[in-house]
């Protein structure tokens, strides 16, 4: 029996117990953080969508995606740069090509002068007109499923890579809430595509898909008091990855934090340094 089939036969309670036991998830993969306040959004109050270049993309199925693109302040001839795809949360749903930045402090942070100087890169922020990730139970979600919007965004990424001096070995995805769930789903859709992913307060994919991402470097942030997207989903995902011999995911659990990014996420030089250090071999 292959690994996905074995995981499908394992009871949910076992996976939950596995996530709580150091002997099953490996102590180095989970960090418990205390006394970290919620994110201070005033740090990005002066940044607006107009700091990002606006664009529109039409996918093969006719789906239209407005998007914003932040480019390196100076593009050196012959140099290729990382591309970060920032997936927005559900409050950014629309077609105005503004809400995905106005409603998401994580997106605005990429335009902070200190972040741009430290991490010259392209940052792509598509806007979805409908949910990019659906959940099994809207009241207490545990499993995320991709919608048609996700495929359109993957085609947009391909177009941006083709049009700009992007290093195909340094493609990254990140997002908060629905955006974090979409980050996982994008990686599942293209297992050998991203060099690393960073999710915040996400709902994880079907656990049977964990084997496909066992070697993907990943960092997940989640508050243990999150009742909108309960942390149990990320814990189970970490356990499933461990069972698939994955040792690349780090789960940061914030004691007492509700459904919001933690205060150490912005400017977040430490996690950005880690993410940009990840490379994927390309042919």
C-alpha positions as CSV (number, residue, x, y, z in Angstrom):
1,X,0.0,0.0,0.0
2,X,1.5,3.4,-1.0
3,X,1.8,6.3,1.4
4,X,-1.3,8.3,0.4
5,X,-3.4,5.1,0.8
6,X,-1.9,4.4,4.2
7,X,-2.7,8.0,5.3
8,X,-6.2,7.7,4.1
9,X,-6.7,4.7,6.4
10,X,-5.4,6.4,9.5
11,X,-8.0,7.9,11.8
12,X,-8.1,11.6,12.3
13,X,-7.6,11.2,16.0
14,X,-4.3,9.4,15.4
15,X,-3.0,12.3,13.3
16,X,-4.0,14.8,15.9
17,X,-2.2,12.8,18.6
18,X,0.8,12.4,16.3
19,X,1.0,16.2,15.9
20,X,1.1,16.6,19.7
21,X,3.8,14.0,20.4
22,X,7.5,15.0,20.0
23,X,8.4,11.5,19.2
24,X,6.1,11.6,16.1
25,X,6.6,15.1,14.8
26,X,10.3,15.6,15.8
27,X,10.9,18.4,18.3
28,X,12.8,20.5,15.8
29,X,9.8,21.0,13.5
30,X,7.5,22.7,16.0
31,X,8.3,25.9,18.0
32,X,6.0,27.1,20.8
33,X,6.2,30.9,21.2
34,X,4.7,32.9,24.1
35,X,4.1,36.6,24.7
36,X,4.2,37.5,21.1
37,X,1.6,40.3,20.4
38,X,-0.6,40.5,17.3
39,X,0.9,42.2,14.2
40,X,1.1,46.0,14.5
41,X,-0.4,47.1,11.2
42,X,0.7,50.7,11.7
43,X,4.1,49.6,10.4
44,X,2.7,49.5,6.9
45,X,0.1,52.3,7.2
46,X,1.9,54.6,4.7
47,X,2.0,52.0,1.9
48,X,-0.8,51.9,-0.7
49,X,-1.6,49.8,-3.8
50,X,-0.2,52.7,-5.9
51,X,3.3,51.7,-4.7
52,X,2.8,48.6,-6.9
53,X,2.3,48.5,-10.7
54,X,-1.1,47.5,-11.8
55,X,-1.8,44.9,-14.5
56,X,-4.5,42.5,-15.8
57,X,-4.2,38.9,-17.0
58,X,-6.6,36.7,-18.8
59,X,-6.2,32.9,-18.3
60,X,-6.9,30.2,-20.8
61,X,-10.4,29.6,-19.5
62,X,-11.2,33.3,-19.7
63,X,-10.7,34.1,-16.0
64,X,-9.5,37.7,-15.6
65,X,-7.0,38.4,-12.8
66,X,-6.2,41.9,-11.8
67,X,-2.7,42.0,-10.2
68,X,-0.1,44.3,-8.7
69,X,3.6,43.8,-9.3
70,X,6.5,45.2,-7.3
71,X,9.8,45.2,-9.1
72,X,13.4,45.5,-7.7
73,X,14.3,49.2,-7.3
74,X,17.2,48.6,-9.6
75,X,17.4,45.8,-12.1
76,X,21.0,45.0,-13.0
77,X,21.7,43.8,-16.6
78,X,22.1,40.0,-16.8
79,X,20.9,39.4,-13.2
80,X,17.8,37.3,-12.4
81,X,15.7,37.9,-9.3
82,X,13.5,35.9,-7.0
83,X,9.7,36.1,-7.5
84,X,7.4,36.1,-4.5
85,X,3.7,35.4,-5.0
86,X,1.6,36.9,-2.3
87,X,-1.8,35.4,-2.1
88,X,-4.4,37.6,-0.4
89,X,-7.0,36.7,2.3
90,X,-10.7,36.6,1.8
91,X,-11.2,40.3,2.5
92,X,-9.2,41.1,-0.6
93,X,-11.7,39.3,-3.0
94,X,-12.9,41.6,-5.7
95,X,-11.9,43.2,-9.1
96,X,-10.8,46.7,-8.1
97,X,-7.1,45.7,-8.0
98,X,-6.6,47.4,-4.7
99,X,-8.3,45.4,-1.9
100,X,-5.7,42.6,-2.1
101,X,-3.2,45.1,-0.8
102,X,-5.3,47.5,1.2
103,X,-6.8,44.6,3.2
104,X,-3.6,42.7,3.7
105,X,-0.7,44.1,5.8
106,X,1.5,41.2,4.7
107,X,1.2,42.4,1.1
108,X,2.0,46.0,1.8
109,X,5.1,45.0,3.8
110,X,6.9,44.0,0.6
111,X,7.0,47.7,-0.3
112,X,8.7,48.8,3.0
113,X,12.0,50.5,2.1
114,X,14.0,48.2,4.4
115,X,12.4,45.1,3.0
116,X,13.0,46.2,-0.6
117,X,16.6,47.0,0.1
118,X,17.4,43.8,1.8
119,X,15.5,41.5,-0.6
120,X,15.4,42.8,-4.2
121,X,12.8,40.8,-5.9
122,X,9.6,40.7,-8.0
123,X,6.5,40.5,-5.8
124,X,3.3,39.4,-7.6
125,X,-0.1,40.0,-5.8
126,X,-3.0,38.7,-7.9
127,X,-6.6,39.5,-6.9
128,X,-9.3,36.8,-7.0
129,X,-12.9,37.7,-7.8
130,X,-14.0,34.6,-5.8
131,X,-12.4,32.4,-3.2
132,X,-9.2,30.7,-4.2
133,X,-9.5,28.1,-1.5
134,X,-12.7,26.4,-0.3
135,X,-13.0,24.6,3.0
136,X,-14.6,21.3,4.0
137,X,-16.5,23.0,6.9
138,X,-17.0,26.8,6.9
139,X,-17.6,26.8,10.6
140,X,-14.6,24.7,11.6
141,X,-12.4,24.1,8.5
142,X,-9.9,21.4,8.5
143,X,-9.2,20.7,4.8
144,X,-8.7,23.2,2.0
145,X,-9.6,22.6,-1.7
146,X,-8.5,24.6,-4.7
147,X,-10.9,26.5,-6.9
148,X,-10.6,27.5,-10.6
149,X,-9.1,30.8,-9.5
150,X,-5.9,29.0,-8.4
151,X,-5.2,27.6,-11.9
152,X,-5.6,31.1,-13.4
153,X,-3.0,32.4,-10.9
154,X,-0.5,29.7,-11.8
155,X,-0.8,30.7,-15.5
156,X,-0.2,34.3,-14.4
157,X,2.9,33.3,-12.6
158,X,4.2,31.6,-15.8
159,X,3.5,34.8,-17.7
160,X,5.4,37.0,-15.2
161,X,8.4,34.6,-15.2
162,X,8.5,34.7,-19.0
163,X,8.2,38.5,-19.2
164,X,10.7,39.5,-16.5
165,X,14.3,38.5,-15.4
166,X,13.1,36.0,-12.8
167,X,15.2,33.2,-11.5
168,X,13.1,30.1,-12.0
169,X,14.9,28.3,-9.1
170,X,13.8,31.0,-6.6
171,X,10.0,31.1,-6.8
172,X,8.2,31.5,-3.5
173,X,4.6,31.7,-2.3
174,X,3.2,33.1,0.9
175,X,-0.1,34.4,2.3
176,X,-2.4,34.9,5.3
177,X,-5.7,33.0,6.0
178,X,-7.2,32.2,2.7
179,X,-4.0,33.3,1.2
180,X,-2.0,30.9,3.4
181,X,-4.4,28.0,2.4
182,X,-3.9,29.0,-1.3
183,X,-0.1,28.9,-0.7
184,X,-0.3,25.3,0.3
185,X,-2.7,24.5,-2.6
186,X,-0.5,26.1,-5.1
187,X,2.4,24.0,-3.9
188,X,0.3,20.9,-4.2
189,X,-0.8,21.8,-7.7
190,X,2.9,22.2,-8.7
191,X,5.0,20.1,-6.3
192,X,8.4,20.9,-8.1
193,X,7.7,24.5,-8.8
194,X,8.3,26.6,-5.6
195,X,11.7,26.8,-3.8
196,X,9.9,27.5,-0.5
197,X,6.5,28.5,0.9
198,X,5.4,30.5,4.0
199,X,1.8,30.2,5.3
200,X,0.1,32.2,8.1
201,X,-3.2,31.0,9.8
202,X,-3.9,28.6,6.9
203,X,-6.1,25.6,6.4
204,X,-4.0,22.7,5.1
205,X,-4.7,20.5,2.0
206,X,-5.9,16.9,2.0
207,X,-3.4,15.0,4.2
208,X,-3.1,12.3,1.6
209,X,-1.2,14.8,-0.6
210,X,1.6,15.4,1.9
211,X,4.0,13.0,0.3
212,X,4.2,15.2,-2.8
213,X,5.6,18.1,-0.6
214,X,7.7,16.1,1.7
215,X,10.9,17.8,0.5
216,X,9.5,21.3,0.1
217,X,11.0,23.9,2.6
218,X,8.0,25.4,4.4
219,X,7.4,27.7,7.3
220,X,3.9,27.9,8.9
221,X,2.7,30.5,11.5
222,X,-0.4,29.8,13.5
223,X,-2.0,31.0,16.7
224,X,-3.3,28.3,19.0
225,X,-6.3,30.4,19.9
226,X,-7.4,30.7,16.2
227,X,-11.1,29.7,16.0
228,X,-11.6,30.8,12.4
229,X,-8.9,28.5,10.9
230,X,-8.1,26.2,13.8
231,X,-4.5,25.2,14.3
232,X,-5.3,21.5,14.3
233,X,-5.3,21.6,10.5
234,X,-1.6,22.7,10.4
235,X,-0.7,20.3,13.1
236,X,-2.2,17.4,11.2
237,X,-0.4,18.5,8.0
238,X,2.9,18.6,9.8
239,X,2.3,15.1,11.1
240,X,1.4,13.9,7.7
241,X,4.6,15.4,6.2
242,X,6.6,13.7,8.9
243,X,5.1,10.3,8.1
244,X,6.1,11.0,4.5
245,X,9.7,11.4,5.7
246,X,9.4,15.2,5.3
247,X,11.7,17.2,7.5
248,X,11.4,20.5,5.8
249,X,8.4,22.1,7.5
250,X,8.7,24.2,10.6
251,X,5.4,25.0,12.5
252,X,5.5,28.1,14.8
253,X,2.7,28.0,17.3
254,X,1.8,31.3,19.0
255,X,0.2,30.8,22.4
256,X,-2.9,32.9,22.8
257,X,-2.9,34.3,19.3
258,X,-6.2,34.4,17.5
259,X,-6.8,34.6,13.7
260,X,-4.2,37.2,12.8
261,X,-0.5,37.4,11.9
262,X,1.9,37.5,14.8
263,X,3.9,40.6,15.7
264,X,7.2,39.1,14.5
265,X,6.0,38.6,10.9
266,X,6.7,42.2,9.8
267,X,9.2,43.3,8.9
268,X,10.3,39.7,9.4
269,X,13.9,39.9,8.2
270,X,14.6,36.6,9.8
271,X,12.0,34.5,7.9
272,X,12.6,36.4,4.7
273,X,16.3,35.7,4.9
274,X,15.4,32.0,5.4
275,X,13.0,31.9,2.5
276,X,15.3,33.7,0.0
277,X,18.1,31.3,0.9
278,X,16.1,28.4,-0.5
279,X,16.9,27.4,-4.1
280,X,15.4,24.7,-6.3
281,X,17.4,23.0,-9.0
282,X,16.2,23.7,-12.5
283,X,17.2,22.2,-15.8
